Amino acid sequence: ADAEGDEDDDIDLFGSDEEEEDQEAAKVREERLRQYAEKKAKKPGLVAKSSILLDVKPWDDETDMAKMEECVRSIHMDGLVWGASKLVPVGYGIKKLQIQCVVEDEKVGTDILEEEITKFEDYVSLGVGCGKGL
């Protein structure tokens, strides 16, 4: 009698719709996953940025430091933002320009910045140093 009772539990006399509901739930879930994937694909990725402190050295103590800073700040690139600056004494009356900038790593590198700054030969000596962080 117990064996027959177990078999009766497996028979669905009322024809339940569990399979149809499961298929509908799967369709809804797939649609939501597709919408989520589309939304995520449209979002821009994380942009890596670096804060760079540049030391720009003049030729001598007679170099016009205001003009040198103006020249450095005249460099415009996509992904480059100039920040604060100050003059730091080096010795013998010579001061160097210390200027900060924030760059997007994919777009601007320290090599490009150094190359662009050293183009101002009348003001900048061959040395441009940098410290990178962020």
N, C-alpha and C positions, 0 to 999 in steps of 0.2 A: 504494500500500500504506500510505503514511503517513497519507493522508486517511482511509482506512478505520479505521486504528488509533485516530485521535482520536475517531471516532464511537463506537467500542467502549468508550472510557473513560467516556463519558457515560451508558451504559446500566448500570443497577444490576440485576444478575442475581439477587442474593440478597434484594432487597426490604428495604433497611435502614430502620430506624425513626427516622431523624434528624428527620423532620418531627414525629412524635409527641413525641419528646424535647424539641424546641424549644417545642412548645405547652405541655408540662408545665412546663418551665423558666419560660416566660412567665407561666403561672398562679401558680407559686410566687413569682416576683418581684413580681407584682401584689399578691398576698396580703401579702407582707412590706411593700411600700410602703404598703398600706392600714393595716396595723397600726402602722407608724411614724407615719403621719399622725395616727391616733387618739391615740397616745401623746403626740405633740407638741402636739396641740390641748388635752389635759388639763393640760399644764404651765402654771403661771402665768407671765405676761409679766414683763419686767424692770420693777422699781419704781424710779422716779426719786426720789431723796431729796436734800434740801439741809440743810446745817448753817447755822444762823442765829445771829448774835450780836446780841442786843438791848441797847440802852442805854435804860433806863427812868429818867426824870428825876423827882425828887420836887418838891413845891411849895417847900420851904425846908429849912433845916438842922434844923428841929424835927420833920420827918416821921419817923415810926417806920419805919425801913428794913426791920426784920425782918418787920413786919406787911405792908409793901408786897411783899416777896418772897413771903410766904405767899399773898397775894392773886394774884400773877402765877402762881405754881405751882398755884393752885387751878383754873386753866383747863385743862379736859380736853377733848380732841378725838381722834377717830379719826385716827391718822397723826401725832400730836404726842408727842414725848418730850422732857422737860426734862432739861437737863444741869447742868453746874457754873455757879456764879455767884460774883461778888465785887463788893465796893464799891470804886468808883474815885473819888478826889477830883476835884472839878470846880473848886472855888474858894470862898473865903469860908466854909469849914466845911461846904459842901454836898458830898455824895457822891451819885453815881448808881449804880444797880444795873445791872451788866453780867451778863446771863444768856444761856446758850447753849441752843439746842434743835435737834433734828433733826426735820424734817417730810417727809412724803410729798407731793411736789409736786402730785399730782392731788387730794389731799384738803384740804390746808391751805396758805393763802397768807399772805404778810406783811400784806396789808391786813386780813384777818380777825383775825390776831394783834394788830395795832395797835388795831383797833376794840375787841376784847375787853379789852385791857390798859387802855385809856383810860377804860373804864367805872368803874374804881376812882378816882373823882374826888377822894376824900378824901386819896389818897396820891400819885397820878400827875399830873404836870402834862401839858399837851397834847402834849408832845414825846416820841415813842418813835422812836428811830432803829434801823436794823438794817444789818448787813453779811451778805451771803449768799455761801456758797461750798460746795464739796464736789464 
